[in-house]
Amino acid sequence: MFHGEEFWLVRFLFQRGLAALFLLAFLVAAFQFRPLAGEDGLLPLEWYADGASFRERPSLFYFVPSDRAIGIAAWTGVALSALALVGVPYWLPEPYPTPVSMVLWATMWLLYLSFVNAGQTFYGYGWESMLLETGFLAIFLGAGAVSPPVIIFLLLQWVLFRNMFGAGLIKIRGDDCWRDLTCMDYHYETQPIPNPVSWYAHHRSDRFHRLETFGNHVLELAIPFLYFAPQPASALAGLATIGFQGWLVVTGNFAWLNALTIVLAIATFSDGVLEAVLPVASPETVATPLYLEGAAILVAVIVVAMSIRPIENMLSESQTMNTAFDPLHLVNTYGAFGSVTRDRYEVVIEGTTDDVITDETEWEAYRFAGKPTALERRPPQIAPYHLRLDWQLWFAAMAPSPRRHPWFSRFLAKLLEGDEKTLGLVAEDPFADREDGPEHVRATRYRYRYTTPEERAETGDWWRRERVGSYVEPVSLEELRLREPAL
């Protein structure tokens, strides 16, 4: 694919896109990490330090476990990402752009590695590892007038291939609905956080859903092999992937998974392809420095060696999704929606100022930015921003109790305490304008479904729900602390 081709423009676009995603990821860390996994977070930072050694999960916060360090690291990451986004290394005279770019991307990678390894459950998503793996490779792309090492683009295509092909394999091996082409009958309704188009996509015809499910298999199981083909086949495969990911962006909220996949797909293009369709031209370049070529070759050898376990996993009948096989997240395995839930469950959290709970007690619901609560509220567009608490509430609602989610009781306790940092994760606190906060909170589990077009025309509601059980019975702060002294 690479004979006689140039990749200066490809690198330029790729670095800008990746920098934008790192900027977003660091902003999420700046606003959410401390209440989720900081000193007094829902999963306290000390739980990370007690639960793993530095060698197992290296992080700066292992040595400096403080909210102050978290804030400094997050906002430093924001600043560095902004410098990469505007292309500051390209402003410098040769030979400085490449070494400055390497230091810039390496620092961003190390900082974000610290958040991922210390973030526990709230950072246990496949796109965290994929951002780290992609960011590590970006260190060795160079900058300025220097030609990028071609082998790095091949490694980026390998990341893209494992992402797409791994997702295709886990689906075809997993849920029967992927094999009988019915999964999309449920997906739009039961996905973690629907968006404004999801309701309309759900109500498309059965034939439409069969066709898009079949198309999903083609795009994830066949098209990825073309990433490594000569041009223009490689670029066409990348374009098909970008179109597919664009549809997922239009119909759902999957944080920056789709945006990162689109950025990776840029690596399937060449400057010749871009110049043929865009009003741009690549500048005159100079040869790749020997030290950068040598570093790129060394990285390629490491990636090849570390790819054995991900390949074995992809070929295994017991394939797992979204797993990092090394503490630095250098070469990982990916996949999504190996099974699709048929029913959507939601945990609705409510509070009351009543000292004594009676049948007449009035309960008021906390509203979240992404997850459904109010039936009349249109599903919002959130992605590529990542609402980590909302996502974990989706996972928690799958079970009839929070037994496997130790952060949930701490969350209720902090609502009762009126903890400002925790309430910053909530879109609407019903007690925000009152002198007294809640005396009791409760959590109720509901089964949600989309309204039919007829129901929506009549009521204006987007959802219907039915109560399926109590998730947490009404409880006061004192009762929570008696039940769980660690709170």
C-alpha positions in Angstrom: 0.0 0.0 0.0 2.8 2.4 0.9 5.1 2.3 -2.2 5.8 5.8 -3.5 3.1 7.4 -1.3 3.4 10.4 1.0 1.6 10.9 4.4 2.4 14.4 5.5 -1.3 15.6 5.1 -2.5 12.3 6.7 -0.3 12.9 9.7 -1.4 16.5 10.0 -5.1 15.6 10.0 -4.6 12.6 12.2 -2.7 14.6 14.9 -5.3 17.3 14.9 -8.2 14.8 15.4 -6.4 12.9 18.1 -5.4 16.0 19.9 -9.1 17.1 20.0 -10.0 13.8 21.6 -7.2 14.0 24.2 -8.4 17.6 25.0 -11.9 16.3 25.5 -10.7 13.3 27.6 -8.6 15.6 29.9 -11.6 18.0 30.3 -13.7 15.0 31.4 -11.0 14.1 33.9 -10.8 17.7 35.2 -14.6 17.9 35.8 -15.4 14.3 36.8 -12.4 12.4 38.1 -12.3 13.9 41.6 -15.9 13.2 42.6 -15.7 9.7 41.0 -12.3 8.4 42.0 -10.5 11.2 43.9 -9.5 11.3 47.5 -13.1 11.2 48.7 -14.7 9.9 45.5 -17.3 7.3 45.0 -14.4 4.9 44.5 -11.7 6.6 46.6 -8.2 6.9 45.2 -6.8 4.9 48.2 -8.9 1.9 47.0 -6.8 2.0 43.8 -3.5 2.2 45.7 -4.6 -0.6 48.1 -5.9 -2.9 45.3 -2.9 -2.9 42.9 0.8 -2.3 42.9 2.4 0.4 40.9 3.8 -2.2 38.5 0.4 -3.6 37.9 -1.3 -0.3 37.3 1.2 2.5 37.0 0.0 6.0 37.8 1.3 9.3 39.1 -1.5 9.2 41.7 0.0 6.1 43.2 2.8 8.4 44.7 0.7 11.6 44.9 -2.8 10.5 45.8 -4.4 13.9 46.2 -7.2 15.9 44.5 -4.7 18.7 44.0 -2.4 16.4 41.9 -5.5 15.2 40.0 -6.4 18.8 39.1 -2.9 19.7 38.1 -2.5 16.6 35.9 -5.9 17.2 34.3 -5.5 20.8 33.4 -1.9 20.3 32.3 -3.3 17.6 29.9 -5.9 20.2 28.7 -3.1 22.7 28.0 -0.8 20.2 26.2 -3.7 18.9 24.1 -4.6 22.4 23.1 -1.0 23.0 22.0 -1.1 19.8 20.0 -4.5 20.7 18.5 -3.2 24.1 17.1 0.0 22.4 15.9 2.6 24.3 17.9 5.4 21.9 17.0 4.9 22.8 13.4 5.5 26.5 14.2 9.2 25.8 15.1 12.2 25.8 12.7 13.8 22.5 11.9 15.1 20.4 13.6 13.0 21.2 16.6 9.4 20.2 15.6 9.9 16.4 15.8 11.6 16.2 19.2 9.1 18.8 20.7 6.2 16.8 19.2 7.6 13.6 20.7 7.9 15.1 24.2 4.4 16.7 23.9 2.6 13.4 22.9 4.6 11.3 25.4 3.7 13.7 28.3 0.0 13.6 27.2 0.1 9.8 27.1 1.8 9.4 30.5 -0.7 11.8 32.1 -3.7 10.1 30.7 -2.3 6.7 31.6 -2.3 7.9 35.2 -6.1 8.6 35.0 -7.0 5.3 33.3 -5.0 3.1 35.7 -6.3 4.9 38.8 -9.9 5.4 37.6 -11.1 1.9 38.5 -14.6 1.0 37.3 -15.2 4.5 36.1 -12.4 4.2 33.6 -13.0 0.6 32.6 -14.0 1.3 29.0 -12.4 0.0 25.8 -12.0 3.5 24.3 -9.7 4.4 27.2 -7.2 1.7 26.2 -7.7 2.6 22.5 -6.9 6.3 23.2 -3.8 5.3 25.0 -2.6 2.8 22.4 -3.2 5.4 19.6 -1.6 8.2 21.6 1.5 6.1 22.2 1.9 5.5 18.5 1.4 9.2 17.8 4.6 9.9 19.8 6.6 8.5 16.8 4.9 10.3 13.9 7.2 13.3 13.9 6.2 16.9 12.9 7.2 19.8 10.8 8.7 19.2 7.4 9.9 15.7 8.4 8.3 12.8 6.5 6.4 10.5 9.0 7.6 6.9 9.4 5.4 4.9 7.2 5.4 1.9 9.5 3.6 3.9 12.2 0.6 4.2 9.8 0.6 0.5 9.4 0.5 0.1 13.2 -2.4 2.5 13.4 -4.3 0.5 10.8 -3.6 -2.5 13.0 -5.3 -0.8 15.9 -8.2 0.0 13.7 -8.4 -3.5 12.4 -8.5 -5.0 15.9 -11.1 -2.5 17.0 -13.5 -3.3 14.1 -12.8 -7.0 13.5 -12.8 -7.7 17.2 -16.2 -6.1 17.5 -17.5 -8.1 14.5 -16.2 -11.4 15.9 -17.6 -10.9 19.4 -21.0 -10.2 17.9 -21.2 -13.2 15.6 -20.0 -15.5 18.4 -22.1 -13.9 21.1 -25.8 -13.1 21.0 -28.1 -15.2 18.8 -29.8 -12.0 17.6 -26.6 -11.0 15.7 -26.8 -14.2 13.8 -30.5 -14.0 13.0 -30.2 -10.3 12.2 -32.7 -9.1 14.9 -30.3 -7.3 17.3 -31.1 -3.9 16.0 -34.8 -4.5 16.9 -33.6 -3.8 20.5 -30.4 -1.9 20.4 -31.6 1.7 19.9 -34.0 1.4 22.9 -31.6 -0.4 25.2 -28.2 1.2 24.4 -26.5 3.0 27.4 -27.5 6.5 26.5 -29.9 7.1 23.6 -29.8 10.3 21.7 -32.5 12.4 19.9 -32.4 10.2 16.7 -32.5 6.9 18.6 -36.3 6.9 19.0 -36.8 7.4 15.3 -34.2 4.7 14.4 -35.9 2.2 16.7 -39.2 2.7 14.9 -37.8 1.9 11.4 -39.2 -1.2 9.7 -38.1 -4.8 10.4 -36.6 -4.9 6.9 -34.5 -1.9 7.7 -33.2 -3.4 10.9 -32.3 -6.7 9.2 -30.4 -4.8 6.5 -28.4 -2.7 8.9 -27.5 -5.7 11.0 -26.2 -7.5 8.0 -24.4 -4.3 7.0 -22.8 -4.2 10.4 -21.3 -7.7 9.8 -19.9 -6.7 6.5 -18.4 -3.5 7.8 -16.8 -5.2 10.8 -15.9 -8.6 9.5 -15.0 -8.0 5.8 -14.1 -4.4 5.2 -11.2 -4.3 7.8 -9.0 -6.6 5.7 -9.0 -3.9 3.0 -7.3 -1.4 5.3 -4.0 -3.1 4.3 -4.8 -3.1 0.6 -3.3 -0.8 -2.0 -4.8 2.6 -2.7 -7.6 3.5 -3.5 -9.0 0.3 -1.9 -7.6 1.2 1.5 -9.0 4.7 1.5 -12.4 3.3 0.3 -12.4 0.9 3.3 -11.5 3.8 5.6 -14.3 5.9 4.1 -16.8 3.1 4.6 -15.7 2.9 8.2 -16.0 6.6 8.7 -19.6 6.5 7.3 -20.5 3.6 9.6 -19.1 5.4 12.6 -20.9 8.5 11.5 -24.2 6.6 11.6 -23.4 5.4 15.1 -22.8 9.0 16.2 -26.1 10.1 14.7 -28.0 7.4 16.5 -26.3 7.0 19.9 -24.0 8.3 22.6 -20.9 6.2 22.8 -18.5 8.8 24.3 -15.5 9.2 21.9 -15.4 5.6 20.7 -16.8 6.5 17.3 -14.9 9.7 16.9 -11.6 7.9 17.8 -12.4 5.2 15.2 -12.9 7.9 12.6 -9.6 9.5 13.5 -7.9 6.1 13.2 -9.5 5.6 9.8 -7.6 8.6 8.6 -4.5 6.3 8.6 -6.0 4.4 5.7 -5.6 7.4 3.4 -2.6 8.8 1.6 -1.7 12.3 0.6 -2.4 11.5 -3.0 -6.0 10.4 -2.2 -6.6 13.5 0.0 -5.2 15.9 -2.7 -7.5 14.3 -5.2 -10.6 15.2 -3.2 -9.6 18.2 -1.1 -8.3 21.6 -2.0 -5.0 21.0 -0.2 -1.5 20.0 -1.2 1.3 18.6 0.9 4.4 20.7 1.3 7.9 19.8 0.5 9.3 17.3 3.1 12.7 16.2 4.3 13.8 12.6 5.0 12.7 11.0 8.2 15.6 11.4 10.8 17.5 8.2 11.5 16.6 8.3 15.2 12.8 8.5 14.4 13.0 5.7 11.9 14.9 3.6 14.4 12.4 4.3 17.2 9.5 3.5 14.8 11.1 0.1 13.9 11.6 -0.7 17.6 8.0 0.2 18.3 6.9 -2.1 15.5 8.9 -5.0 16.8 7.3 -4.4 20.3 3.8 -4.2 18.9 4.3 -7.4 16.8 5.5 -9.3 19.9 2.7 -7.9 22.1 0.0 -8.7 19.4 0.2 -12.4 20.1 -2.2 -12.4 23.0 -4.8 -10.1 21.3 -4.7 -12.4 18.2 -5.1 -15.5 20.4 -8.0 -13.8 22.1 -9.7 -12.8 18.7 -9.3 -16.4 17.5 -10.6 -17.9 20.7 -14.1 -19.2 21.1 -14.1 -17.6 24.6 -13.1 -14.2 23.2 -13.2 -11.3 25.7 -14.0 -7.7 24.9 -12.0 -4.6 25.7 -9.0 -6.1 27.6 -5.5 -4.6 28.1 -2.9 -7.3 28.3 -0.2 -5.0 29.7 -0.2 -2.2 32.3 0.7 0.4 29.7 -2.2 -0.4 27.4 0.1 -0.6 24.4 -1.6 -3.4 22.5 -5.2 -4.3 23.5 -8.2 -6.2 22.4 -11.5 -4.5 21.6 -15.1 -5.2 20.9 -18.6 -3.9 21.7 -22.1 -5.3 22.2 -21.3 -9.0 22.1 -24.7 -9.3 23.7 -27.7 -7.0 23.4 -30.2 -6.5 26.2 -33.8 -7.0 25.3 -35.3 -4.8 28.0 -34.1 -1.5 29.3 -33.9 -1.0 33.0 -33.3 2.2 34.8 -32.6 3.1 38.5 -34.5 6.2 39.5 -33.1 7.9 42.5 -35.4 10.1 44.6 -35.2 12.0 47.9 -37.5 13.5 50.5 -37.2 16.0 53.3 -39.6 13.9 55.5 -38.1 12.7 58.8 -40.6 9.8 58.9 -41.5 7.8 55.8 -45.2 7.2 55.3 -47.6 6.4 52.4 -48.1 10.1 51.9 -44.4 10.9 51.6 -43.6 12.9 48.4 -40.5 11.8 46.6 -38.6 14.0 44.1 -36.3 12.6 41.5 -32.7 13.5 40.7 -32.2 14.1 37.0 -29.1 13.1 35.1 -27.7 14.7 32.0 -27.7 11.6 29.8 -29.7 8.7 31.2 -33.5 8.7 31.0 -35.6 9.6 34.0 -38.5 11.9 33.1 -40.8 10.3 30.5 -41.4 13.5 28.6 -37.7 14.4 28.2 -36.2 13.9 24.8 -33.0 11.8 24.8 -30.1 14.3 24.6 -27.0 14.4 22.5 -24.0 14.0 24.8 -21.2 12.3 22.9 -18.3 12.6 22.3 -18.4 13.9 25.9 -18.3 11.0 28.3 -20.8 11.0 31.2 -19.1 8.3 33.4 -21.7 8.2 36.2 -24.6 7.9 33.8 -22.9 5.0 32.0 -22.3 3.1 35.3 -25.9 3.7 36.3 -26.9 1.9 33.1 -24.7 -1.1 34.0 -26.0 -1.0 37.6 -29.6 -1.1 36.6 -29.1 -4.5 34.9 -29.1 -6.2 38.3 -32.0 -6.1 40.8 -29.7 -4.7 43.5 -26.4 -2.7 43.8 -24.6 -5.5 45.5 -21.9 -5.6 42.8 -21.5 -1.9 42.7 -19.8 -0.7 45.9 -19.8 2.9 44.7 -23.6 3.1 44.7 -24.1 3.3 48.5 -21.4 6.0 48.7 -23.3 7.9 46.0 -26.5 7.8 48.0 -24.6 8.9 51.1 -23.1 11.9 49.3 -26.6 12.9 48.0 -27.8 12.8 51.7 -24.8 14.9 52.7 -25.3 17.4 49.9 -21.8 16.9 48.7 -21.1 19.6 46.1 -18.6 17.7 44.0 -20.9 14.7 43.7 -23.9 16.9 42.9 -21.8 18.4 40.1 -22.3 15.0 38.4 -26.1 15.4 38.6 -28.0 17.5 36.0 -30.7 18.5 38.4 -30.8 18.4 42.2 -34.4 18.8 43.4 -33.2 20.2 46.7 -30.7 22.7 45.3 -32.8 25.8 46.2 -33.8 24.7 49.7 -32.3 25.2 53.0 -32.7 21.6 54.0 -31.4 18.7 51.9 -33.0 15.3 51.8 -33.5 13.3 54.9 -34.0 10.0 53.1 -33.3 8.7 49.6 -34.4 5.7 47.8 -33.7 3.9 44.4 -36.4 2.2 42.4 -35.9 0.0 39.4 -38.1 0.4 36.4 -38.4 -1.2 33.0 -38.4 1.6 30.3 -39.5 1.3 26.7 -40.0 3.8 23.9 -43.5 5.1 23.3 -45.0 4.1 20.1 -45.6 6.8 17.4 -49.3 6.8 18.4 -48.5 7.2 22.1 -46.0 10.0 21.5 -48.5 11.8 19.2 -51.1 11.6 22.0 -48.9 12.4 25.1 -45.7 14.0 23.8 -43.7 11.5 25.9 -40.6 9.6 24.7 -40.8 6.8 27.2 -43.2 4.5 29.1 -42.1 2.7 32.2 -43.3 0.1 34.7 -42.0 -0.5 38.2 -40.2 -3.8 38.6 -38.9 -3.5 42.2 -37.1 -1.6 44.8 -33.4 -1.2 44.2 -32.6 0.4 47.6 -35.4 0.9 50.2 -35.8 4.4 51.7 -32.7 5.1 53.8 -31.3 7.9 55.9 -27.6 8.9 56.2 -27.4 7.4 59.7 -28.9 4.2 58.5 -26.5 4.0 55.6 -23.6 4.5 57.9 -24.8 1.8 60.3 -25.2 -0.6 57.5 -21.9 0.3 55.9 -19.4 1.7 58.4 -16.8 2.4 55.7 -19.0 5.3 54.5 
